[in-house]
Amino acid sequence: MAEAKRRGVPAFRIFSDQSLKAMAAKRPGTAAELLAIPGIGIGTVEKYGAQLYRLLHEGRA
């Protein structure tokens, strides 16, 4: 949501519900795993990959 607000676009323009659900279920930790998520392209990995990995694995041992 923060990224959508920063850009002034609806949240679904950042990630679709399908992409978000797949990321939550699969918890990708590499670029290849992230690219396997429907709707995720190389641009997304380059721009947001590090943030996504951190968010998806925060608090996990």
N, CA, C and O atoms as a Maestro MAE file, in Angstrom:
{
 s_m_m2io_version
 :::
 2.0.0
}

f_m_ct {
 s_m_title
 :::
 protein
 m_atom[244] {
  # First column is atom index #
  i_m_mmod_type
  r_m_x_coord
  r_m_y_coord
  r_m_z_coord
  i_m_residue_number
  s_m_chain_name
  s_m_pdb_residue_name
  s_m_pdb_atom_name
  i_m_atomic_number
  :::
  1 25 0.823 -1.193 0.000 1 A "MET " " N  " 7
  2 3 0.000 0.000 0.000 1 A "MET " " CA " 6
  3 2 0.865 1.254 0.000 1 A "MET " " C  " 6
  4 15 0.547 2.234 -0.675 1 A "MET " " O  " 8
  5 25 1.945 1.222 0.750 2 A "ALA " " N  " 7
  6 3 2.808 2.406 0.838 2 A "ALA " " CA " 6
  7 2 3.361 2.768 -0.536 2 A "ALA " " C  " 6
  8 15 3.408 3.943 -0.898 2 A "ALA " " O  " 8
  9 25 3.775 1.774 -1.293 3 A "GLU " " N  " 7
  10 3 4.317 2.035 -2.634 3 A "GLU " " CA " 6
  11 2 3.232 2.587 -3.552 3 A "GLU " " C  " 6
  12 15 3.488 3.499 -4.339 3 A "GLU " " O  " 8
  13 25 2.039 2.047 -3.458 4 A "ALA " " N  " 7
  14 3 0.929 2.544 -4.281 4 A "ALA " " CA " 6
  15 2 0.617 4.003 -3.939 4 A "ALA " " C  " 6
  16 15 0.404 4.821 -4.833 4 A "ALA " " O  " 8
  17 25 0.592 4.318 -2.663 5 A "LYS " " N  " 7
  18 3 0.342 5.702 -2.250 5 A "LYS " " CA " 6
  19 2 1.454 6.622 -2.731 5 A "LYS " " C  " 6
  20 15 1.191 7.726 -3.207 5 A "LYS " " O  " 8
  21 25 2.695 6.168 -2.607 6 A "ARG " " N  " 7
  22 3 3.833 6.964 -3.045 6 A "ARG " " CA " 6
  23 2 3.738 7.273 -4.535 6 A "ARG " " C  " 6
  24 15 4.056 8.381 -4.967 6 A "ARG " " O  " 8
  25 25 3.302 6.297 -5.311 7 A "ARG " " N  " 7
  26 3 3.188 6.471 -6.753 7 A "ARG " " CA " 6
  27 2 1.873 7.120 -7.184 7 A "ARG " " C  " 6
  28 15 1.749 7.583 -8.318 7 A "ARG " " O  " 8
  29 25 0.902 7.151 -6.286 8 A "GLY " " N  " 7
  30 3 -0.403 7.708 -6.627 8 A "GLY " " CA " 6
  31 2 -1.214 6.817 -7.550 8 A "GLY " " C  " 6
  32 15 -1.932 7.294 -8.428 8 A "GLY " " O  " 8
  33 25 -1.086 5.503 -7.333 9 A "VAL " " N  " 7
  34 3 -1.825 4.540 -8.152 9 A "VAL " " CA " 6
  35 2 -2.556 3.563 -7.239 9 A "VAL " " C  " 6
  36 15 -2.204 3.429 -6.067 9 A "VAL " " O  " 8
  37 25 -3.572 2.879 -7.765 10 A "PRO " " N  " 7
  38 3 -4.246 1.850 -6.964 10 A "PRO " " CA " 6
  39 2 -3.282 0.704 -6.629 10 A "PRO " " C  " 6
  40 15 -2.359 0.417 -7.392 10 A "PRO " " O  " 8
  41 25 -3.503 0.069 -5.506 11 A "ALA " " N  " 7
  42 3 -2.610 -1.001 -5.048 11 A "ALA " " CA " 6
  43 2 -2.488 -2.137 -6.064 11 A "ALA " " C  " 6
  44 15 -1.410 -2.712 -6.213 11 A "ALA " " O  " 8
  45 25 -3.570 -2.468 -6.760 12 A "PHE " " N  " 7
  46 3 -3.496 -3.568 -7.722 12 A "PHE " " CA " 6
  47 2 -2.564 -3.280 -8.888 12 A "PHE " " C  " 6
  48 15 -2.183 -4.197 -9.615 12 A "PHE " " O  " 8
  49 25 -2.194 -2.031 -9.075 13 A "ARG " " N  " 7
  50 3 -1.238 -1.687 -10.136 13 A "ARG " " CA " 6
  51 2 0.183 -2.072 -9.737 13 A "ARG " " C  " 6
  52 15 1.042 -2.216 -10.606 13 A "ARG " " O  " 8
  53 25 0.447 -2.240 -8.451 14 A "ILE " " N  " 7
  54 3 1.760 -2.665 -7.971 14 A "ILE " " CA " 6
  55 2 1.850 -4.187 -8.059 14 A "ILE " " C  " 6
  56 15 2.742 -4.718 -8.722 14 A "ILE " " O  " 8
  57 25 0.940 -4.885 -7.401 15 A "PHE " " N  " 7
  58 3 0.859 -6.342 -7.465 15 A "PHE " " CA " 6
  59 2 -0.600 -6.755 -7.482 15 A "PHE " " C  " 6
  60 15 -1.430 -6.163 -6.792 15 A "PHE " " O  " 8
  61 25 -0.908 -7.769 -8.268 16 A "SER " " N  " 7
  62 3 -2.265 -8.309 -8.287 16 A "SER " " CA " 6
  63 2 -2.482 -9.155 -7.033 16 A "SER " " C  " 6
  64 15 -1.529 -9.564 -6.370 16 A "SER " " O  " 8
  65 25 -3.738 -9.405 -6.728 17 A "ASP " " N  " 7
  66 3 -4.045 -10.281 -5.601 17 A "ASP " " CA " 6
  67 2 -3.434 -11.659 -5.811 17 A "ASP " " C  " 6
  68 15 -2.941 -12.276 -4.866 17 A "ASP " " O  " 8
  69 25 -3.467 -12.141 -7.052 18 A "GLN " " N  " 7
  70 3 -2.890 -13.456 -7.366 18 A "GLN " " CA " 6
  71 2 -1.395 -13.472 -7.054 18 A "GLN " " C  " 6
  72 15 -0.894 -14.430 -6.466 18 A "GLN " " O  " 8
  73 25 -0.689 -12.428 -7.440 19 A "SER " " N  " 7
  74 3 0.752 -12.359 -7.172 19 A "SER " " CA " 6
  75 2 1.024 -12.303 -5.680 19 A "SER " " C  " 6
  76 15 1.917 -12.988 -5.183 19 A "SER " " O  " 8
  77 25 0.260 -11.490 -4.964 20 A "LEU " " N  " 7
  78 3 0.447 -11.375 -3.518 20 A "LEU " " CA " 6
  79 2 0.196 -12.701 -2.809 20 A "LEU " " C  " 6
  80 15 0.951 -13.087 -1.917 20 A "LEU " " O  " 8
  81 25 -0.864 -13.393 -3.208 21 A "LYS " " N  " 7
  82 3 -1.169 -14.691 -2.593 21 A "LYS " " CA " 6
  83 2 -0.062 -15.708 -2.877 21 A "LYS " " C  " 6
  84 15 0.323 -16.476 -1.996 21 A "LYS " " O  " 8
  85 25 0.444 -15.706 -4.107 22 A "ALA " " N  " 7
  86 3 1.514 -16.642 -4.463 22 A "ALA " " CA " 6
  87 2 2.790 -16.331 -3.690 22 A "ALA " " C  " 6
  88 15 3.477 -17.245 -3.236 22 A "ALA " " O  " 8
  89 25 3.113 -15.046 -3.537 23 A "MET " " N  " 7
  90 3 4.309 -14.678 -2.765 23 A "MET " " CA " 6
  91 2 4.164 -15.097 -1.313 23 A "MET " " C  " 6
  92 15 5.111 -15.604 -0.712 23 A "MET " " O  " 8
  93 25 2.982 -14.888 -0.745 24 A "ALA " " N  " 7
  94 3 2.756 -15.260 0.652 24 A "ALA " " CA " 6
  95 2 2.844 -16.773 0.840 24 A "ALA " " C  " 6
  96 15 3.361 -17.243 1.854 24 A "ALA " " O  " 8
  97 25 2.347 -17.526 -0.119 25 A "ALA " " N  " 7
  98 3 2.355 -18.983 -0.009 25 A "ALA " " CA " 6
  99 2 3.744 -19.572 -0.246 25 A "ALA " " C  " 6
  100 15 4.166 -20.486 0.462 25 A "ALA " " O  " 8
  101 25 4.448 -19.046 -1.243 26 A "LYS " " N  " 7
  102 3 5.734 -19.631 -1.638 26 A "LYS " " CA " 6
  103 2 6.942 -19.011 -0.953 26 A "LYS " " C  " 6
  104 15 8.003 -19.632 -0.893 26 A "LYS " " O  " 8
  105 25 6.797 -17.793 -0.435 27 A "ARG " " N  " 7
  106 3 7.887 -17.088 0.247 27 A "ARG " " CA " 6
  107 2 9.199 -17.160 -0.542 27 A "ARG " " C  " 6
  108 15 10.186 -17.694 -0.034 27 A "ARG " " O  " 8
  109 25 9.231 -16.633 -1.777 28 A "PRO " " N  " 7
  110 3 10.458 -16.711 -2.572 28 A "PRO " " CA " 6
  111 2 11.629 -16.024 -1.888 28 A "PRO " " C  " 6
  112 15 11.467 -14.994 -1.233 28 A "PRO " " O  " 8
  113 25 12.799 -16.604 -2.049 29 A "GLY " " N  " 7
  114 3 14.002 -16.057 -1.431 29 A "GLY " " CA " 6
  115 2 15.109 -15.762 -2.429 29 A "GLY " " C  " 6
  116 15 16.177 -15.274 -2.061 29 A "GLY " " O  " 8
  117 25 14.843 -16.063 -3.700 30 A "THR " " N  " 7
  118 3 15.828 -15.791 -4.756 30 A "THR " " CA " 6
  119 2 15.117 -15.128 -5.926 30 A "THR " " C  " 6
  120 15 13.889 -15.144 -6.010 30 A "THR " " O  " 8
  121 25 15.896 -14.550 -6.821 31 A "ALA " " N  " 7
  122 3 15.329 -13.924 -8.019 31 A "ALA " " CA " 6
  123 2 14.584 -14.960 -8.860 31 A "ALA " " C  " 6
  124 15 13.499 -14.682 -9.371 31 A "ALA " " O  " 8
  125 25 15.156 -16.139 -9.003 32 A "ALA " " N  " 7
  126 3 14.510 -17.188 -9.808 32 A "ALA " " CA " 6
  127 2 13.167 -17.584 -9.208 32 A "ALA " " C  " 6
  128 15 12.192 -17.760 -9.937 32 A "ALA " " O  " 8
  129 25 13.108 -17.724 -7.895 33 A "GLU " " N  " 7
  130 3 11.845 -18.070 -7.235 33 A "GLU " " CA " 6
  131 2 10.824 -16.946 -7.385 33 A "GLU " " C  " 6
  132 15 9.637 -17.202 -7.588 33 A "GLU " " O  " 8
  133 25 11.282 -15.724 -7.286 34 A "LEU " " N  " 7
  134 3 10.382 -14.578 -7.433 34 A "LEU " " CA " 6
  135 2 9.868 -14.487 -8.871 34 A "LEU " " C  " 6
  136 15 8.692 -14.195 -9.089 34 A "LEU " " O  " 8
  137 25 10.728 -14.732 -9.837 35 A "LEU " " N  " 7
  138 3 10.315 -14.695 -11.239 35 A "LEU " " CA " 6
  139 2 9.323 -15.798 -11.589 35 A "LEU " " C  " 6
  140 15 8.606 -15.685 -12.583 35 A "LEU " " O  " 8
  141 25 9.269 -16.853 -10.798 36 A "ALA " " N  " 7
  142 3 8.326 -17.940 -11.030 36 A "ALA " " CA " 6
  143 2 6.905 -17.579 -10.598 36 A "ALA " " C  " 6
  144 15 5.959 -18.307 -10.896 36 A "ALA " " O  " 8
  145 25 6.759 -16.462 -9.900 37 A "ILE " " N  " 7
  146 3 5.445 -16.000 -9.448 37 A "ILE " " CA " 6
  147 2 4.737 -15.326 -10.628 37 A "ILE " " C  " 6
  148 15 5.317 -14.448 -11.266 37 A "ILE " " O  " 8
  149 25 3.495 -15.721 -10.929 38 A "PRO " " N  " 7
  150 3 2.761 -15.075 -12.019 38 A "PRO " " CA " 6
  151 2 2.656 -13.565 -11.798 38 A "PRO " " C  " 6
  152 15 2.315 -13.111 -10.705 38 A "PRO " " O  " 8
  153 25 2.947 -12.808 -12.828 39 A "GLY " " N  " 7
  154 3 2.831 -11.361 -12.750 39 A "GLY " " CA " 6
  155 2 4.088 -10.644 -12.297 39 A "GLY " " C  " 6
  156 15 4.110 -9.415 -12.235 39 A "GLY " " O  " 8
  157 25 5.140 -11.396 -11.978 40 A "ILE " " N  " 7
  158 3 6.402 -10.800 -11.531 40 A "ILE " " CA " 6
  159 2 7.409 -10.888 -12.670 40 A "ILE " " C  " 6
  160 15 7.664 -11.967 -13.205 40 A "ILE " " O  " 8
  161 25 7.974 -9.752 -13.032 41 A "GLY " " N  " 7
  162 3 8.969 -9.710 -14.097 41 A "GLY " " CA " 6
  163 2 10.312 -9.236 -13.576 41 A "GLY " " C  " 6
  164 15 10.468 -8.921 -12.396 41 A "GLY " " O  " 8
  165 25 11.260 -9.192 -14.465 42 A "ILE " " N  " 7
  166 3 12.624 -8.822 -14.076 42 A "ILE " " CA " 6
  167 2 12.678 -7.404 -13.520 42 A "ILE " " C  " 6
  168 15 13.451 -7.136 -12.600 42 A "ILE " " O  " 8
  169 25 11.881 -6.500 -14.052 43 A "GLY " " N  " 7
  170 3 11.859 -5.127 -13.542 43 A "GLY " " CA " 6
  171 2 11.438 -5.078 -12.085 43 A "GLY " " C  " 6
  172 15 12.002 -4.324 -11.292 43 A "GLY " " O  " 8
  173 25 10.454 -5.879 -11.738 44 A "THR " " N  " 7
  174 3 9.987 -5.953 -10.355 44 A "THR " " CA " 6
  175 2 11.079 -6.499 -9.454 44 A "THR " " C  " 6
  176 15 11.306 -5.984 -8.359 44 A "THR " " O  " 8
  177 25 11.753 -7.543 -9.917 45 A "VAL " " N  " 7
  178 3 12.835 -8.141 -9.136 45 A "VAL " " CA " 6
  179 2 13.942 -7.114 -8.918 45 A "VAL " " C  " 6
  180 15 14.459 -6.977 -7.809 45 A "VAL " " O  " 8
  181 25 14.299 -6.402 -9.966 46 A "GLU " " N  " 7
  182 3 15.368 -5.408 -9.846 46 A "GLU " " CA " 6
  183 2 14.987 -4.259 -8.924 46 A "GLU " " C  " 6
  184 15 15.807 -3.799 -8.130 46 A "GLU " " O  " 8
  185 25 13.740 -3.792 -9.027 47 A "LYS " " N  " 7
  186 3 13.300 -2.653 -8.206 47 A "LYS " " CA " 6
  187 2 12.971 -3.031 -6.775 47 A "LYS " " C  " 6
  188 15 13.341 -2.325 -5.837 47 A "LYS " " O  " 8
  189 25 12.274 -4.149 -6.609 48 A "TYR " " N  " 7
  190 3 11.688 -4.466 -5.309 48 A "TYR " " CA " 6
  191 2 12.166 -5.768 -4.685 48 A "TYR " " C  " 6
  192 15 11.763 -6.096 -3.569 48 A "TYR " " O  " 8
  193 25 13.014 -6.514 -5.378 49 A "GLY " " N  " 7
  194 3 13.418 -7.829 -4.889 49 A "GLY " " CA " 6
  195 2 13.928 -7.821 -3.460 49 A "GLY " " C  " 6
  196 15 13.453 -8.600 -2.634 49 A "GLY " " O  " 8
  197 25 14.874 -6.968 -3.154 50 A "ALA " " N  " 7
  198 3 15.454 -6.939 -1.801 50 A "ALA " " CA " 6
  199 2 14.391 -6.625 -0.751 50 A "ALA " " C  " 6
  200 15 14.372 -7.234 0.319 50 A "ALA " " O  " 8
  201 25 13.512 -5.678 -1.057 51 A "GLN " " N  " 7
  202 3 12.440 -5.330 -0.112 51 A "GLN " " CA " 6
  203 2 11.489 -6.504 0.075 51 A "GLN " " C  " 6
  204 15 11.072 -6.803 1.193 51 A "GLN " " O  " 8
  205 25 11.149 -7.169 -1.029 52 A "LEU " " N  " 7
  206 3 10.229 -8.303 -0.940 52 A "LEU " " CA " 6
  207 2 10.826 -9.442 -0.123 52 A "LEU " " C  " 6
  208 15 10.149 -10.020 0.727 52 A "LEU " " O  " 8
  209 25 12.097 -9.766 -0.378 53 A "TYR " " N  " 7
  210 3 12.731 -10.849 0.387 53 A "TYR " " CA " 6
  211 2 12.698 -10.514 1.881 53 A "TYR " " C  " 6
  212 15 12.381 -11.369 2.708 53 A "TYR " " O  " 8
  213 25 13.024 -9.274 2.216 54 A "ARG " " N  " 7
  214 3 13.038 -8.862 3.628 54 A "ARG " " CA " 6
  215 2 11.641 -8.974 4.234 54 A "ARG " " C  " 6
  216 15 11.482 -9.521 5.326 54 A "ARG " " O  " 8
  217 25 10.633 -8.464 3.540 55 A "LEU " " N  " 7
  218 3 9.270 -8.518 4.065 55 A "LEU " " CA " 6
  219 2 8.754 -9.950 4.204 55 A "LEU " " C  " 6
  220 15 8.078 -10.287 5.177 55 A "LEU " " O  " 8
  221 25 9.079 -10.780 3.223 56 A "LEU " " N  " 7
  222 3 8.579 -12.152 3.250 56 A "LEU " " CA " 6
  223 2 9.265 -13.029 4.280 56 A "LEU " " C  " 6
  224 15 8.732 -14.065 4.678 56 A "LEU " " O  " 8
  225 25 10.450 -12.612 4.714 57 A "HIS " " N  " 7
  226 3 11.192 -13.451 5.654 57 A "HIS " " CA " 6
  227 2 11.439 -12.784 7.002 57 A "HIS " " C  " 6
  228 15 12.159 -13.331 7.838 57 A "HIS " " O  " 8
  229 25 10.853 -11.613 7.222 58 A "GLU " " N  " 7
  230 3 10.995 -10.911 8.506 58 A "GLU " " CA " 6
  231 2 10.469 -11.785 9.628 58 A "GLU " " C  " 6
  232 15 9.393 -12.373 9.524 58 A "GLU " " O  " 8
  233 25 11.228 -11.861 10.684 59 A "GLY " " N  " 7
  234 3 10.774 -12.592 11.856 59 A "GLY " " CA " 6
  235 2 10.865 -14.102 11.742 59 A "GLY " " C  " 6
  236 15 10.472 -14.822 12.659 59 A "GLY " " O  " 8
  237 25 11.377 -14.580 10.629 60 A "ARG " " N  " 7
  238 3 11.528 -16.038 10.471 60 A "ARG " " CA " 6
  239 2 12.941 -16.430 10.871 60 A "ARG " " C  " 6
  240 15 13.900 -15.706 10.602 60 A "ARG " " O  " 8
  241 25 13.054 -17.554 11.498 61 A "ALA " " N  " 7
  242 3 14.383 -18.027 11.929 61 A "ALA " " CA " 6
  243 2 15.103 -18.737 10.829 61 A "ALA " " C  " 6
  244 15 16.228 -19.196 11.023 61 A "ALA " " O  " 8
  :::
 }
 m_bond[243] {
  # First column is bond index #
  i_m_from
  i_m_to
  i_m_order
  :::
  1 1 2 1
  2 2 3 1
  3 3 4 2
  4 3 5 1
  5 5 6 1
  6 6 7 1
  7 7 8 2
  8 7 9 1
  9 9 10 1
  10 10 11 1
  11 11 12 2
  12 11 13 1
  13 13 14 1
  14 14 15 1
  15 15 16 2
  16 15 17 1
  17 17 18 1
  18 18 19 1
  19 19 20 2
  20 19 21 1
  21 21 22 1
  22 22 23 1
  23 23 24 2
  24 23 25 1
  25 25 26 1
  26 26 27 1
  27 27 28 2
  28 27 29 1
  29 29 30 1
  30 30 31 1
  31 31 32 2
  32 31 33 1
  33 33 34 1
  34 34 35 1
  35 35 36 2
  36 35 37 1
  37 37 38 1
  38 38 39 1
  39 39 40 2
  40 39 41 1
  41 41 42 1
  42 42 43 1
  43 43 44 2
  44 43 45 1
  45 45 46 1
  46 46 47 1
  47 47 48 2
  48 47 49 1
  49 49 50 1
  50 50 51 1
  51 51 52 2
  52 51 53 1
  53 53 54 1
  54 54 55 1
  55 55 56 2
  56 55 57 1
  57 57 58 1
  58 58 59 1
  59 59 60 2
  60 59 61 1
  61 61 62 1
  62 62 63 1
  63 63 64 2
  64 63 65 1
  65 65 66 1
  66 66 67 1
  67 67 68 2
  68 67 69 1
  69 69 70 1
  70 70 71 1
  71 71 72 2
  72 71 73 1
  73 73 74 1
  74 74 75 1
  75 75 76 2
  76 75 77 1
  77 77 78 1
  78 78 79 1
  79 79 80 2
  80 79 81 1
  81 81 82 1
  82 82 83 1
  83 83 84 2
  84 83 85 1
  85 85 86 1
  86 86 87 1
  87 87 88 2
  88 87 89 1
  89 89 90 1
  90 90 91 1
  91 91 92 2
  92 91 93 1
  93 93 94 1
  94 94 95 1
  95 95 96 2
  96 95 97 1
  97 97 98 1
  98 98 99 1
  99 99 100 2
  100 99 101 1
  101 101 102 1
  102 102 103 1
  103 103 104 2
  104 103 105 1
  105 105 106 1
  106 106 107 1
  107 107 108 2
  108 107 109 1
  109 109 110 1
  110 110 111 1
  111 111 112 2
  112 111 113 1
  113 113 114 1
  114 114 115 1
  115 115 116 2
  116 115 117 1
  117 117 118 1
  118 118 119 1
  119 119 120 2
  120 119 121 1
  121 121 122 1
  122 122 123 1
  123 123 124 2
  124 123 125 1
  125 125 126 1
  126 126 127 1
  127 127 128 2
  128 127 129 1
  129 129 130 1
  130 130 131 1
  131 131 132 2
  132 131 133 1
  133 133 134 1
  134 134 135 1
  135 135 136 2
  136 135 137 1
  137 137 138 1
  138 138 139 1
  139 139 140 2
  140 139 141 1
  141 141 142 1
  142 142 143 1
  143 143 144 2
  144 143 145 1
  145 145 146 1
  146 146 147 1
  147 147 148 2
  148 147 149 1
  149 149 150 1
  150 150 151 1
  151 151 152 2
  152 151 153 1
  153 153 154 1
  154 154 155 1
  155 155 156 2
  156 155 157 1
  157 157 158 1
  158 158 159 1
  159 159 160 2
  160 159 161 1
  161 161 162 1
  162 162 163 1
  163 163 164 2
  164 163 165 1
  165 165 166 1
  166 166 167 1
  167 167 168 2
  168 167 169 1
  169 169 170 1
  170 170 171 1
  171 171 172 2
  172 171 173 1
  173 173 174 1
  174 174 175 1
  175 175 176 2
  176 175 177 1
  177 177 178 1
  178 178 179 1
  179 179 180 2
  180 179 181 1
  181 181 182 1
  182 182 183 1
  183 183 184 2
  184 183 185 1
  185 185 186 1
  186 186 187 1
  187 187 188 2
  188 187 189 1
  189 189 190 1
  190 190 191 1
  191 191 192 2
  192 191 193 1
  193 193 194 1
  194 194 195 1
  195 195 196 2
  196 195 197 1
  197 197 198 1
  198 198 199 1
  199 199 200 2
  200 199 201 1
  201 201 202 1
  202 202 203 1
  203 203 204 2
  204 203 205 1
  205 205 206 1
  206 206 207 1
  207 207 208 2
  208 207 209 1
  209 209 210 1
  210 210 211 1
  211 211 212 2
  212 211 213 1
  213 213 214 1
  214 214 215 1
  215 215 216 2
  216 215 217 1
  217 217 218 1
  218 218 219 1
  219 219 220 2
  220 219 221 1
  221 221 222 1
  222 222 223 1
  223 223 224 2
  224 223 225 1
  225 225 226 1
  226 226 227 1
  227 227 228 2
  228 227 229 1
  229 229 230 1
  230 230 231 1
  231 231 232 2
  232 231 233 1
  233 233 234 1
  234 234 235 1
  235 235 236 2
  236 235 237 1
  237 237 238 1
  238 238 239 1
  239 239 240 2
  240 239 241 1
  241 241 242 1
  242 242 243 1
  243 243 244 2
  :::
 }
}
